[in-house]
Amino acid sequence: MTRNFLFCISLLFTGVFLTGCSQQDTESLTTSSGTNLYLADNVRSASGNNVATYSTNGTSVTLTDGSQSAYTSSLFVSGSDVYVAGYEYSTSGYPIAKYWKNGIAVSLTDGTTNAYASSIYVSNGNVYVSGFTDNSNGYSVAVYWKNGTKVELTDGTTNSYANTIAVSGSDVYVAGTTINANGLNVAVCWKNGTVTNLSDGTTDAFANAIVLNNGNVYIAGNVYNSNSVAVATYWKNGVVNALSDGNYNATANAIAVSDNNIYIAGATVNSNEKSVATYWQNGSAVTLTDGTLDAEIKAIYLSGSDLYLAGYTTNSSGNKIAVYWKNGTLVNISDGTTDALINAIVVK
């Protein structure tokens, strides 16, 4: 998303470097038999505009023509249908919240004000998209759309952002951030429109991802401590759990749960102020990059016993390379000649 709530890169986190990782240069790593690999990508074109794309088993689908910059944020697969959420800039310069179903765009806003689609979820044939739109006073309003109909979660008197959405039966859960009277970001969760604060509002905090499992609500994000250091964090049913020690910046961008195992993915920072791709399994940190160049995990997916992580690494020219890891094995999706990254991954 253009309004990036991730921490400023600064210091070191000591984790376990995953040694013995192999690397493949193209998207040739296969999934388990009978499964398909879906990726939502953002690629910088030669003109400088960003192009929204997704791929299925390495076959790329271009969602926008590059005449205006566009970005993917989320991906959901339901049966044979592929849904991608994101936004595309209008000719007047405003981002339009939208999603694509099997490559066909559905605009959620009209392009007369800033609007962003952050996450998508499909349940019982209904399409739910979280995001935020600017009102006439210039404040961002946390919203979600159900089948294109907008539901406002905040009153627009302060900035608020809906970053992620999940649905269980008739219950709609949205996690994000609101700004309090002191100008600080408060991590929050809405259930059917009723808000619950996840953080106390004394420091900045952000809710970035949500997953529902066996009646439990898991939310990943980060909370700044009193020293203004971002602590990678998750909440289970509102109870906070710190993943990093608070000495160095860290963030949690994605979360998945299976068989009582909690996987959270994001980034930590080292002494050279480089972002290190990191995930936590039940609280134990595993780093996937060596910290010489920036890298970050943006998405996670569990398929049977296989763990998929996706995001970006950086080359010596400073360009982001779209990548994913399967069980620690790195696969490069782009060649590094221009910026690219992966925001979402699904295997099914």
N, C-alpha and C positions, 0 to 999 in steps of 0.2 A: 504494500500500500504506500502511496505517496507520503502520507503522514506516518512516519516511521517512529514507533514508540520504543524501539529497542535501545538498549543502553549505549552510552558512548564508550568506545573501545579504550581500555586503559591498562590493566595489570595482569598478573599471573594467577592461574589456578593449577594446583598440583593434582593431577589425576593419573589414571593408568593409561599409558600409551598402548594402543592395540598393535602389538608387533605381529609380524608375519602376514600382514594384509597384502594381498595381491591386487593388481590393477589391470583393467582391460581398457583399451583405447576407444572402443566404439560400443554402441548399445547392442552387444551380442550376448550378454549374460542372460541365460534363459530362466524363466520361472519354473515352478513345479508343473508337472504334466497337467494339462487341462485348464491352466490359469492364464490370464492375460495381464500384461503390465501397462498401466495407464499413467501418464505423467502430464502435469500442467506446467508449461514452460513460459518464460519471458525471454525474448531474444531481441537484441539491438540490431536494427537493420543498417545497411550501408548509408542510408540517408540520415541516420541518427535517431529516428523514431523507433519506439519499442513496438514489437509485434507480439500479440497474444497467440499462443499455439498450444496444442496438446498432441500427444502421440499415443498410439496403441501398438505395443510390441515393436517399437522402432519406426512405425509409419506415422509421419507427422501430418497433422491437420492444421492449416493456418486459419485462424479465426478472424483476423483483421488484415487489411491490405497494406498497412504501413503508412497510409497517407496522414494518419493521426496516431499518436502514441496510444497504446492499449496494454493492459496488464491483466494477467490471470492471478487469482488469489486462492482458489479452492476448486476441488473436483469431487464429483460423486458419481458412482456407477450404479444404476438400477436396472437389472435385467440386461437388455442389449443397448440401453440408452446411456449416453455419456453426457453429463452435465458439468459445465465449467462456469464458475462465477468470476467476475472481475469488473473492469471498467475501461471505457474508451473515451478519449477526449473528443469533444465536438469541435467544429471549426471556430466556434466562439471562445474556445479555451477552457470550457467547463467539462470535468469528467462526468460521464454518464454511467450510472450503475446498470449493469446488465448481466445476463447469463446466456450461455449458448447451450442448446440441446442438440446433440449430434451435429454441431457446427453451425446451427441456425441461431442467430442472435435474437434475444428478447430484451428490449430496453425497459428498464424499471423506472427511469426518470427521463425528463424531456430535454435535458442539457441546458437549462436556464440557470442552474445553480450547481455548486459542487455536490457530487454524490458518488459514493463508493459502495461496491458490493464486496464483502469480506469473506463470506463463507456460505456454502450451500449444502442443503440436506433434503433428501427426498423420502417421504414416508406415505405409504398407502396412496400413491399416485399424486400426492400434493407436493409442490415445490416450495421450500422455505429458503429464503436468502436473507442473511443478516448484512448490516452495513450502517451507513450514516449519511445524512443529507444536511446541507446548510439551509437555515431558514433566512427570512428577510432581514433579520438582525445580525446575520453573520455567524451565528452559533451553530455548531454541529449537533444534530439531533440523532440519538441512537434509534435505529428502526430495524424492523424486519419486514419482508414481504412474503405473504402466503399466496401463491398463484397470482402474483403480480399486484395484490392489494396491500398497500402499506399499512403497517401498524407502528405507531410511534411509542417508544418506550420512555422517553423523557419529554419535559415540557418546553425545552428550547431556551430556558433562561440561563443555561451554562453549557459549555461544551461537553458532549457525551459521545461515546463510540461503541457500537456493537461489533465485536471482533470475531465471534464464532457462535455457531448455532447447532443444536441437536434436538431431536424430537423422540419422545417415547409415548406411544398411544396418542392421547389428546393433549399431552403436556409438551409445551415448547420452552426450551431452555436456551437462553442467550447470555453469553458472558462478554464483558468488556470493561469500559472505564468511564467514570464520570469525574468532573472537576468539582471540588468542594469550595466552600467560601474562602478558604485560604489559598486557592489556586493550585492545590495539589491533586494529582490523579489518584482516584480511589478505585481499586479493583472491585467489580460487582458482578452479580449474576441475577438475571431476571427469570422467574418461572411464571409463565402465563401472564407476564406483564408486571408481576410483583417483584420489587428489587430487594436483594440482600447484599449488604456490604461484606466483602471478603477481607478488606484491610481497614485499618482504623483511621486512615486519613491524616496521620501525622507525618508520613513520608509518601513519596510517589509509589504507586503500585499499579500493575497492569495484568489483566487477564487475557491470555492470548489464544487458548485452545480449550475445548471441552469434549469430554467423552462420557457416555452413560454406560454403566455395566452392572448388571444384577441389582438394580435399584439404587446404585450409588452414583453420585455425581462427582467427577474428577475434573479439575480445572488446572491448567498449567499457566505460569506467567513469571513475573518477577516483582520483588518488593525491595525498595531501597532502604538501607539501614541508616542509622544516625550519622554515619560517615559518608553518606551519599554514594554508597557502593550498591550496585544492583545484585540482589541475591536470587538465584534461580529457585523457584518455589512451585509447589502444587498444593491444591486444596482438595481434600476428600470430604464431601458433605459439609463444606465450610470450615473444616479444621485445617489449619495451615501447617505445611511441612517444608522446611528449608532443605534445599539440595546442595547448595554451595556454602562455604564457610563465612562469606561476607568480607573476606580480605581483598578479593578481586572481583571485578564485574563478571556476571554470568546471567544468562537468560534461558527460559524454557519456552520454546515455540510450539511444541506439538506433544501429544500424549496418546498412548494406547494402553489398554489393559486386557489381559488374558490370563485366566486361571490364577488369579490373585497376584500375578506379576504385573508391576507397573513400569512402563517404559516411557521416559520423557526425553525429548531431544531438543537441542538448542546449541549454545555456544558458551565457551568460557574465554578468558583473556589471559595471556601470558605476560612475562616481564618485558617483552619487546613490544607490548601493546598490539599484539596480533590476536585475532579471534580464532579460536580452536574449535573445530567441530566436535561436539561432545554429546553423549547421551548417558542417561542414568537408568540402570535396571535395579529397581527396589532400593533406590538411594545410592547405589555405588556408581561412581563416574567411570566412563570409558571414553577416551579421546581417540578420534579417528584420523587426525592429522597431526603433523609434528610441530606446528606452530611457527614455521618459518614464513608462511604466507597466510593471509586471512582465509578462513573457511567457516561455514555455518550450516547447521541442519535446520531446514525449514518444515519438514514433513516426515511422518512416520506411518508405517502400515505393518500389521502382523498378518501373515498368511501361513496358517499351520504353525510349523516350528521355525519358519523363516522370518527374519527381521529385516525390513526394508527401511532405509533412511534416505532422504533426498534433500538437496540444497545446492551449495556451490563450493568450489575451491577457487583459488586465485593463482594466476600464473605470474611469471617474472615481469611481464609487461603491465601488470595491474588489472588485467581483464578477468572478470568472473567466468568460471567454467561451470556449466550445468552438469551436475553429477548425481549419482545415487550409489548407495552401498547395499549389497545383499549379504547379510551375515559377515560384514566387515570387508567384503571385497568391493573395491572401488570401480565404478564404471563411468567413464567420461561420455557425456551426451553431446557436448559441443566441443569445438576445436580450440577455443580461446582466442580467436582472431577478433571477436567482439564480445561484449558482455552478454551473459546468459545465465539463468538460474532456474531451478525447479521449486515451485511453491507447493505442489501437492503430488501425492503418489497413491495409487490404488492397485492392488493385485487381487484379482478374483476371476 
